[in-house]
């Protein structure tokens, strides 16, 4: 199993989404770029009553002008290469930064409330990336 595959439990609800486009503009030069192939990406999302996995089918493109390869954008769903949706990240960060909960408690709450296991190292990285890790205690 690759790092990009989410663990799918037997009772996980899988929601299929599509980001397949016949043509996309090249992010480097702006030229229209036809679809060359497709791919599939799995993301863990917030669940209610049971775990949720998003299965995103996306298009892969190659620019005929600058020869750059690129995928259909998914930044609104997840970070590039990430396993969790932006909703998971935002919810976990709010529990740490707004509610002031320790990482271990946030990890337990995410699993209990939303059926999403977020490792403590991932939570810690998100907090560091948010620029809040080294903030003095009690300072907002």
C-alpha positions in Angstrom: 0.0 0.0 0.0 1.4 3.4 -1.0 1.5 6.4 1.3 -1.3 7.9 -0.8 -3.9 5.3 -0.1 -6.2 5.6 2.8 -7.0 2.6 4.8 -10.6 1.7 3.9 -12.5 -0.2 6.6 -15.4 -2.5 5.7 -17.9 -0.1 7.1 -16.4 3.0 5.5 -18.7 5.1 3.2 -16.8 5.8 0.0 -17.9 9.0 -1.8 -16.8 9.2 -5.4 -15.9 12.6 -6.9 -14.7 13.6 -10.3 -12.1 16.1 -11.4 -11.8 14.9 -15.0 -11.5 17.6 -17.6 -11.0 17.2 -21.4 -8.8 20.3 -21.5 -7.2 22.5 -18.8 -5.0 25.6 -19.0 -1.3 25.0 -18.3 -0.4 26.6 -14.9 3.0 27.5 -16.3 2.3 29.1 -19.7 -1.6 29.2 -20.0 -1.8 27.1 -23.1 -4.8 24.8 -23.5 -3.6 21.3 -22.6 -5.5 18.1 -23.5 -6.1 15.3 -21.1 -3.5 12.5 -21.4 -4.7 10.1 -18.7 -6.6 9.8 -15.4 -5.7 8.9 -11.9 -7.5 8.2 -8.6 -6.7 9.6 -5.2 -8.2 8.7 -1.8 -8.7 11.2 1.0 -9.9 10.7 4.6 -12.8 13.0 5.4 -15.0 13.8 8.4 -17.6 11.1 9.0 -20.8 11.1 10.9 -21.8 7.7 12.2 -19.0 6.0 10.3 -15.8 6.8 8.5 -15.8 8.5 5.1 -13.3 8.2 2.3 -13.4 10.4 -0.8 -12.3 8.7 -4.0 -11.4 11.4 -6.5 -11.0 10.5 -10.1 -8.9 13.3 -11.8 -7.4 14.1 -15.2 -3.7 14.3 -16.0 -2.6 16.8 -18.6 0.5 17.7 -20.7 1.0 21.1 -22.2 1.8 21.0 -25.9 3.7 24.3 -25.7 6.0 24.0 -22.7 5.8 20.2 -22.2 4.9 20.5 -18.5 2.9 17.7 -16.9 0.2 18.7 -14.4 -3.0 17.3 -12.8 -6.4 18.8 -12.4 -6.4 21.0 -9.4 -7.6 19.7 -6.0 -6.3 22.3 -3.7 -9.8 23.1 -2.4 -10.1 19.4 -1.3 -6.7 18.7 0.2 -3.0 19.7 0.3 -0.9 18.4 -2.6 0.1 14.8 -1.6 -2.0 15.0 1.6 -4.2 12.1 2.9 -6.8 14.3 4.7 -9.3 16.8 3.4 -9.1 20.5 4.2 -12.1 20.0 6.5 -10.2 17.4 8.6 -7.2 19.8 8.9 -9.3 22.8 9.7 -11.3 21.0 12.3 -8.2 19.6 14.0 -6.4 22.9 14.0 -9.5 24.7 15.5 -9.5 22.2 18.4 -5.8 23.0 19.1 -5.6 26.7 18.3 -9.1 27.9 19.3 -10.1 25.4 22.0 -6.6 25.0 23.3 -6.7 21.3 23.5 -3.5 19.2 23.7 -2.6 17.1 20.6 -3.4 13.8 22.3 -6.9 15.0 23.2 -7.5 16.3 19.7 -6.4 12.9 18.2 -8.9 11.1 20.5 -11.8 13.5 19.7 -11.2 13.4 16.0 -11.5 9.6 16.1 -14.4 9.5 18.5 -16.5 12.3 16.9 -15.6 12.0 13.2 -14.1 8.5 12.8 -10.8 10.0 11.5 -7.5 8.8 12.9 -4.9 11.6 12.6 -1.5 10.7 13.9 0.1 13.0 16.5 3.0 13.7 14.1 0.6 14.9 11.5 -1.3 17.1 14.0 2.0 18.5 15.2 3.1 19.3 11.6 -0.2 21.1 10.9 0.2 23.2 14.0 3.8 24.1 13.1 2.7 25.0 9.5 0.0 27.2 11.0 2.8 29.1 12.8 1.3 28.6 16.2 3.7 25.9 17.7 6.2 28.3 19.4 3.6 30.9 20.5 3.9 31.6 24.3 1.1 30.0 26.3 -1.9 32.3 26.8 -1.0 34.6 23.9 -3.6 34.6 21.1 
